[in-house]
Amino acid sequence: MNMRLDFEWHDAPGVADEVLKATWARLEIRVNDQVATEVVDDRSNSRRTGIYGSLFPLAEWVVEHWWNLLNEPAVVPAFVGGRDAAPWMLDWVQRHNLLAAREGGALPDLTMVRDGDEMVINWEPDPTCNQPCRVRFIGRGMQRLSLASFKDSLAVFVNAVVARLNDSRLRDVDTERLRESWAAIGQSEIDERPLCQSLATLGLDPYDPDESTESIIEAIERMDGIDSVLRDDLLQGTRVSELISDLDWIQESVERIASKGAVEMHAFGLPPDWKTTAHETGYRLARATRAKLLEDPGHGVIDNLKDLLVSSLGWTETVRISAPSATKTHLDALVGLSPDDGRPVVVLPSKKAEASERFRLARAAFFSVSGALFDGPRLVTGASTRYQRASRAFAAELLCPAKALSEEVFGSISCEQADVIAKRFKVSSLVVKHQMENHRLGLVEEP
């Protein structure tokens, strides 16, 4: 599984700019077995799989956003095209979508984002033109590929463009900047890769001192004593403005749990390669958990989740350890093993309403049921990464199963009806709403 940027150099006699002229080519982007650069020329009504233009702007964009492309996760659960992204996502889109690399050329609405150990490549078709367009991208697709192959493909592409510039003996300001930036990345890969990866995961430019400030770098250096998985959870689940306070909370909280240990995990076949979506993985594991724990797995309301965690999922008797009171955090929970008996336990930063408390506990249970705690403590956060998405789906299906909802609702229901259902299952009405929508059971009418 890989992404290939196949290109052939072409003459460009009508192009005045020497850099653009030297790097003029036909480009075809293939992601696994799909073509992402299929276009229609509305003027000639022709259809082809490649596009023509200068590769220099694309190489510049890849180099500028190298670390973010390889490390920064998605900021929303569902992948969307650059044109459909919300205004607040603009900066993120600039770092991950090829529309930001066009500079007057033609490139597809293609988003590249890291998800766990994989890259997700998502591309959307161009909107229909009201008048004849030069080219219109018509493909749509979403593919997953390995991070290593994606990185190799980008490196091969940039190296080819730099070699072309060298062969053309172009030494202007723009080409020199590209060479220097690419060389700096190569040196950083050797000297300071972990730091650059951490800064990029936070959405920062590792080479911009106004973004990657000394205080942030010092906080990242403080993470050296934290397990790598927990460190990733923090970087993916925090905000730059909350990094230091979240780190303080974690460092105080991990002292109350065991870092690792042997414990009987109740795993029910969670695929290690995540062949299904994160949501489907969470739903399936929740159904398997209910089937094992409850006599009526499709309908039963879990009245006392804490008792179930202790009696059937092997959690420690206390279930919850009090969080350090002096440090504030927006993280949802820290899940680990009790230092007393090596059984799962959760550190919750603050008490919430019953429905919210149950949902947090159910999300925490996902990490023990799936066996994720074998790698050390894990955070429950609001991030849109694969494990966090799966934990939310698991919690929703465990507490408010779609099968039970399907026998109660048909089509649209009112907010009042959603509140009644939510109260019975001891969840928030938002959980009912999401379950109905995600399982296509109907909609909750807005007041």
N, C-alpha and C positions, 0 to 999 in steps of 0.2 A: 504494500500500500504506500503510494507516494504521490507527490505533486510534481509535475514536470513543467518547466518553462522552456518549451522548445522554440528555437528561433533560428532564422536564417538572415544573414546580413544582406542588405539590398542597397543599391545606389539610390541616391535621392537628389537628382539634378536640380530640382526646383526649390530645394531647401537652402536658405542663405546661411543660417547659423552653422558654424563648423562642427560644434559638438553634436548638435542634433543630427546633422548630416552624416557624421562619422558613425553614429550608433543607430542608424535607421535600419529597421529589420521587420520581418514578418514574425509575429509572436503568436504562439498557440499554447494555452494553459490547459493542461490535462490533470484532473484529480482522480486518482485511481482509474476507473474505466469510463469516466465522463469528461466531456469537453466543456470548459467554462467560458470559452471565447467564441461560441457560435453566434454569428451575427447575420442580420439581413440588411442589405442595402436597398432602402425603399425606393431610391431613384432608379436603380437598374433592376429591381426585384430579384437580385441575386442573393445566394445564401452560401456562406463559407464558414470554416472553423477557425480561421485565424484573422488577425488584425495587423495593420501596417502603421508604423510610427517609430519614434525614437525611444530607445530603451534607457536612455540616460536618466530621465525624470523618475522612472520606476526604480532604477538602481539607487538613486539618491534617496528616495523615500524608504526603501528597504534598509539602507545603512542608517538613516536617521532614527528609525524606529526598531532597530534590530533587537534590542533587549526586551522591549515591550511586546513585540510580536511573539517572542519565544517564551515569555513568562507571565504576562499580565492576563488574568482571567476575565471572563465576561462579567458585565455589570448588571445584566438582566437575565432571568431564567431562560427565556426563549430567545433564540437567535433571530435577529431581524436584519434587514438590509440597511445600508447606509441612508437611503432616502426615507425610510420609515422610522428611523431612530428619533427618539424624543430630543428636544433641544438641549436638555441638560447632558446628553450623551455625546455632544459634538466633539469634545476633546478626545474622548475614547475612540470615536469613529475615525478621527483624523489619524490615529495610530494603528488602526486595524482594518481599514477598508480601502480598497484600491481606488475608489472615487477620489480620494485625497491625493493620489499620485498622478492624476491625468495631465495636469498642466497644459490643457488645450488638446491633448490626445484622446484616444478612445481606450477605455479600460472598463471591465464589467463591475457591477455592484457586488463585489466579492469581499467577504469578511473572513479574517483569519484570527482564531482565538484559541488559546491553550485551555484544555479541559483535562485535568489530571496529567497522565503521561501521554496524552494524545493531543493532536491539533484538530479542531473542527473547522472545516472550510465550507462556507455557506455562500451561495450566489443567487441573485435574483434577476429577473429580466427587466429590461428598461421599459418604462411606460410607453404606450402607443403615442406616436407623434401625430400632431394635428396637421403637419405638413411633411413632405419628404425629408428624411434624415440621411445624414452621411452613412452612418451604420447604427443599427439598433440591436443590442444584445438580447437574445431570446431564450437563453438557457436558464434553467433553475435546478438547483441541486444542493445536497448537503452530504458531505463525506467526512469520515474520520481517517486519520493517518498517524503514523508514529511521529513523535516529536523529532527523533533523530533524522528520519528521512526528510522531513520538512526543512530542518535546519540545513541539511546537506544540499537540498535543491536550491535554497536561497543563496548559499555560499557559492555554488557553482555558477549561478546566474551573475552575481556581483563580480566574481573573478573574471568572467568572460567579458563583461562590459569594461572593467578596468584594463584588461589586456588589449581590448580593441582601442581604447584611448591611447594606450602606450604605443601600439603599432602605428597609430595616426600621428604620434608625436605632438599631441595637444597638451599644452601646459598653461592654460588660462586659470583664472581664479576658481572657477567652478570645478574644473577637473582636478585641480590640486586639492581642493577641499574634500572631494570624494575619496581620493587616494589616502589623504591623511586620516580621515575619519575611519576608513576601512582598516587601515593599519593600526589605529588606536583600538579598534574592536578586537583585532587579533591579539594585541598585547594584553588587553583586559581579560581575554579568555584564559590567558596564562597566569596573570598576576592577581586579578581581583574579580574573578567570575562570581563567587558567592555574593559579594557586595552588589555587583551590578544586577544580578538576578533578583536580589531582595528589593532593591530600589525600583526596578522595573515592575515587579509584582504589585507594588504599591501605586503604580501608574506614574512614576517619576522618571525623568531623564537622568540617567546616572552621570552624565557629563555636564549637567547644568547646575552650578552651585546655588543658584536661586531656588531651585526645586529640591535638590539633594543637599540639604543643609547639614551643618556639622552636628546639630542636635539629633537629626534623623539618623545620620551615620553612626553616631555614638549609641543610639538605641538599638540599631541593628547589630552592632558589635556586642552589645549586652546579651544577645540571643545565643551566643556561642554555646552556652551551657544547656540549652533547651533541645529536646529531641527534634530531629529534622522534620518529622511529620507534624508535630505540634507547632513548630516554627512556621511551616507552610500554612497551616490553618490560621495562624495569627495574621500573617502578611496578607492572606487572601480575604480575611474577614474583618479587618480593621479599616479605619480611615487614617489618613496622614495626621489629621488633627487630634486623633484619639490614640495614636500608636503608643505613646509613652505611658499614658494611664492604663491602657489595656495590657501592656507589657508588665507594668508594676503589679497589676492584679494577678496575672498568670504566674509570675515568679513567686508571689506570696501563696497562691492557691496550690501550686504543684508541691509545695512542702507538706501539704496535708494528705497527699495521696502517694501511693507507690508508683515509681516510674514505669516498671514493668514487672511481670511475674506470671507464673503458671496459673491459669484459671480455666475452669470448664466453660467453654463458650457454646451457646446454643445456635449453631449455624444451620441453616436450612437450605443450602444449595445456592447461595449468592455467587453468581459466576465471577471469577476473578478477572476475566477480561471484559466484563460489562458489555456483552453483546447486545443487550437491549438498552433502551434509554434509561436515564437515571430515574425518571418517574416510574417507569414500568418495573425497574429493579426494586424500588421501594414498595410499590403496590404488591408485587409478588411475594416479597419477603414478609410483608405484614399479613397477607392472607395465610401464608404457611405458618406464621406465628399464632394467629388466631385459631387455625385448625388444630394445632397441637395443644393449645392451652385451654380452649373453650369447647364445651359440648355443643354449642350452637354458634359456630364460627362466623356465619354470615350475618347474624342478627343481634347477638348478645351485646348488651351494653357493659362496658368494663366499669363497674362501680368504683372499685378501689384499685387504681393502677399501682400504687406503692406496694400493696400486699401481693399483687400479681408479680411484680418485679422480684420480690423476695422469694415467694413460694415457688414460682415456676421458671423464673429466668436467672435464678442464682445470685441475685444482688445481695449486698450486705444488709443487715437488719436495719441500719439507720437510713439507707437509701441516699440520703442527702447529708453532706457535710456543710456546715456553715461557712460562708465565704468571709474573707477578711473584711471587716467593717469599715476600715479607714480608706480603702481604695475603691473608686468608682469605675465602672466599665459598662460599655454597651454590648459586650459579648453575652450570649445567652446562657452558656454553661461550659463547664469543663468536666469531661467524663474520664474516669480512670479506674484504678483499683484501690481498694481499701488497704492501708498499711497493716491493718489488724488481721484480716482473713483472706486477702488477695481476691476479694470478690468485687464486681463492678459497683461503683459509687459515683455520685455526681456532686459537683460543687456549683451551686446556683448563686449568682451575685446578689439577688434580691428576691423578696417574695412578690408574687403577682396574684391576680385573681385566679380562682380555681381552674377555669378553663385554660388560661394561659399556662398555668403551672403544669397541668396535665399534658399539654401539648409539648412543653419543653422536656418533660420527663420521657414522653414517648419518642421524641427525637433522639434523646440521649440513649434510649434503649436500642435504637437502630445500630449504634456503634458497638454495642456489646453483642447483639444478635448476629450481626454480620461478621464478627470476628475482627473488626478493625482495631480493637484494643490490644491485639497481639503486638502491634507496632508501637505501643506506648499510648499515653493520654491523648485525647482528641478534644477539639473545641467544637461547640455547637454555635454557629454564627448565622448571620443573614446573608452570607456570600452566595453567589450563584454557581459555585463549583459543583462538580458531580456528586460528591459525598453529601454536601449540604442539601442539594436538590432531592437526592434520594431519601435523606432523613426526613424532610418535610412531607414527602409523599407517603413514606412509611407511617409517620405519626397520624396523618389524616386518615389513611385506610385502616390503621389499627383501632383508632377511636371512633371513627364514623364510616363504616364500610359502605362501599358503593352498592353492594348487593342489597343491603337494608334500605338505602335511600331509594333504589329503583322501584321498590314495592310501595313506597309512600308518595312519590312525586311523579308527575307526568307533565312535561312541558314547563310552563312558568308557574312559580309560586310567589306569594307576597313575602315581604320582609317579615311580617308577623308570623307567617307559617315557618319561615326559616328559623326564626327565633325559638319557636316551639320545638322544632326538631333538634336544634343545637342544645337546648336545655336538657332534653331527654338523653342525648349522648354526652352531655357535659363537655361540649366544645364551644368555640365561638361561632357565631353565625357566619363569619368569614370562611371558616373551614367547610361548612355546609355549602356555601356558595362555590368555593373552589372545587369541591368534590363533584358537585352537579355539573359544572362547566367542563372539568377535565375528563369526566367520564361520559360526557354528552347526555346527561339525564334531563337537562332543562336549564332554565335560568331563574335567578331570583330578581324579581322586578324591582327596579329602583323606585323609591317613594317620590 
